[in-house]
Amino acid sequence: MSKKMSLLFASVSVLLMIATAVAISYNGWLAVLFLLLALACIASGFIYKARLRKMK
């Protein structure tokens, strides 16, 4: 995986985790939504990396 893609996945994941932390104090359901989005982003990064490795 290129460094730019790694940085993109890491940055988006961190932003979603920060949003989860902020949303905990406001709305529990919104925090759950951000948590699921963060986990989906992390998982999609691993899936993308595995597919690129498989293509080589």
N, C-alpha and C positions, 0 to 999 in steps of 0.2 A: 504494500500500500504506500502511496506517495506521502510525503510529509504534509502536504497541504490537506489531503483527505483526512489524515490522522488528526491534524489540528482542528479541522472542521468538526469531526465527530466528537472530539474531546471538548471543544468549546461549547457546542450545542448541549452536550450532556451536562456540563457544569452549569450552564445557564438554566437548564431545566431543574437541576437539583437545588439551585438557589431559589428558583421560583417555588419549588416545593416547600422549602424552609420558610419562605415568607407567607405562603398560603396557609400553612399550618395554623397561624395565629388568626387568620380571617375566616377560612371556610374549610372544613375537613374534606368535603367532597372534591373541592378544587385541588386540595393537596394530593388526594388520591389520584386525580386525573394527571397532575404534573408528574407524580411518581411513576405512573404507568407509561407516560410519554418518555420519561428519562430512561426507564428500563428498555423500552422499545428502541430508543436511539442507540443505547449501548449494544443491545443485541444485534441491531442492523449493522453496526460497525464490525462486529465479529463475523457476521454472515458475509459481508462485503469482502473482508480480508480473506476468508476461507475460499470464496469463489475466485478471487484473483489468484490465490495460491494454486488452486486446482487447475486453472487455465494455463499456467506456466509449464 
